[in-house]
Amino acid sequence: MTTLTVAEAEAIDAALRLIVADLAPDARYLPKYGGVVIAPDPDSDRFVGGIFVYTGHVSLEFSEGARFDDPAGRLQGKGKARRHLKFRTSADVAAQDTRGFLAQALSVPG
């Protein structure tokens, strides 16, 4: 397993936050579970997923990812509701239709 550099982890995080800012300008990030969770409504504690940095990748978790349209089968995970994407480079963010999945996450009612 290749170790993710701090610079690459920061680049992935920045790319993810840029997409979230474009789709949900009022979203906020709350520290939780060793990463940050994304709360699309600043007046609510509901969150749609989170960003978590690991040794070899950054994971974007979706609380209701099992409900998403995913015809290419990019989402990983077998849980009842949660799904995730793994990024090892900042180029992976665009390559995995992250914007499309974040758009779905931010429109799924809580």
VENKA-V208329 format. One record per residue. N is the residue number from 0. RES is the residue in one letter. OMEGA is omega in whole degrees, 0 to 359 (NA if undefined). Layout:
((N & RES & OMEGA) (N & RES & OMEGA))
//
This chain:
((0 & M & 178) (1 & T & 177) (2 & T & 179) (3 & L & 178) (4 & T & 177) (5 & V & 181) (6 & A & 180) (7 & E & 177) (8 & A & 179) (9 & E & 179) (10 & A & 178) (11 & I & 179) (12 & D & 180) (13 & A & 180) (14 & A & 179) (15 & L & 181) (16 & R & 177) (17 & L & 178) (18 & I & 180) (19 & V & 180) (20 & A & 179) (21 & D & 183) (22 & L & 184) (23 & A & 185) (24 & P & 181) (25 & D & 181) (26 & A & 176) (27 & R & 182) (28 & Y & 180) (29 & L & 178) (30 & P & 182) (31 & K & 175) (32 & Y & 179) (33 & G & 177) (34 & G & 175) (35 & V & 175) (36 & V & 183) (37 & I & 177) (38 & A & 185) (39 & P & 181) (40 & D & 183) (41 & P & 181) (42 & D & 183) (43 & S & 175) (44 & D & 178) (45 & R & 175) (46 & F & 186) (47 & V & 181) (48 & G & 181) (49 & G & 180) (50 & I & 183) (51 & F & 182) (52 & V & 177) (53 & Y & 182) (54 & T & 186) (55 & G & 182) (56 & H & 170) (57 & V & 181) (58 & S & 173) (59 & L & 184) (60 & E & 177) (61 & F & 182) (62 & S & 181) (63 & E & 185) (64 & G & 179) (65 & A & 180) (66 & R & 186) (67 & F & 170) (68 & D & 183) (69 & D & 185) (70 & P & 180) (71 & A & 178) (72 & G & 182) (73 & R & 182) (74 & L & 180) (75 & Q & 177) (76 & G & 183) (77 & K & 182) (78 & G & 182) (79 & K & 184) (80 & A & 189) (81 & R & 172) (82 & R & 181) (83 & H & 171) (84 & L & 176) (85 & K & 180) (86 & F & 177) (87 & R & 176) (88 & T & 179) (89 & S & 177) (90 & A & 179) (91 & D & 183) (92 & V & 179) (93 & A & 185) (94 & A & 184) (95 & Q & 180) (96 & D & 182) (97 & T & 179) (98 & R & 180) (99 & G & 179) (100 & F & 177) (101 & L & 177) (102 & A & 178) (103 & Q & 182) (104 & A & 184) (105 & L & 178) (106 & S & 179) (107 & V & 180) (108 & P & 183) (109 & G & NA))
//
